[in-house]
Amino acid sequence: MKLGRAAALLLVSLLAGCATVPNNRGLALAITLDDLPVHGELPTGDSPERMASGLLAALEAGGARDAHGFINGQQVEQQPAHAALLQSWRNRGFPLGNHGWSHKNFNQLSEAEFEAELLRNEPLLHPDDGRWFRYPFLQEGATPAKRAAGRAILAKHNYRIAAVTMDFSDWHWTGPYVRCRGASDQAAIAELERSYMEAARQSIGFYRGLSRQLHGRDIPYVLLLHGGAFTTRMMPRLLELYRTSGFRFVSLSDAQRDPVYATDKNPAQPAGPRGLEEAAAARNLPLPPRTDFAPALDRACT
């Protein structure tokens, strides 16, 4: 059948439009939570036990049973009752990874101190958890030599590096929430909820855009969250956002089977770019726009 010029132009336009529409089928997201058993302060009246129970219940109810926690064992030394919080993660089938004993910045540690931070956490972990490590503050070394030294220590102890390829700095809402709860400012808390969800929504487009620029496709993403009071409050809505955006929840191991994570899975290899943003910077690619919520959060309920 021969198309007229107008019809042919319309068809070309439609096909071009379809090519730019993101394909949500097969989107995968591994959820990780740092700073367990408790990230940051808790509002007056909240208990660590109540927060941990609420967080685990929200993950289970939201279908995120493969979420991976990362622990700082010093919390258990300082608060022995916190050991039961980590055991509750274990009892409910959630794996735990190593986040350094006291959450110290690797750039401020010697190689021996870094190794000690790594090994001191191990009695609180289990071999079945897969030996994953996440650098505190995501600081993998400020120089190539420092980074190589850290990777050599991780390889020596058979660790894999837990990458981050989706993030919206959820930790930044922790302090404002504590302040606003203390002030009983319900309007401010509602604004925190709105901005938190907007930051999460923007981050989806931000990282998907980077992934398609860099790899021509959606990779399985690894999401960074923190086990604090406000993220616990928001977890049901957050998981619903990811589900309605087309994501299915997978384990960290499943996500990092993708070839883009090859150097993270094997620290004995030379380091690759740290996340999608560094990879884009290395290729001089522009970063998609997104809102900086930090100034408003720093002013909230002060």
Secondary structure, DSSP 4 states (H G I P E B T S, - for coil): -PPPHHHHHHHHHHHHHHHHS---TTEEEEEEEEEES--S---TT--HHHHHHHHHHHHHHTT-TT-EEEE-THHHHH-TTHHHHHHHHHHTT--EEE--SS---GGGS-HHHHHHHHHHTGGGS-GGG--EE--GGG---SSHHHHHHHHHHHHHTT-EE---SEE--GGGGHHHHHHHHHTT-HHHHHHHHHHHHHHHHHHHHHHHHHHHHHHSSPPPEEEEEE-SHHHHHHHHHHHHHHHHTTEEEE-HHHHTTSGGGHHHH-TTSPP--SHHHHHHHHTTPPPPP----HHHHHHTT-
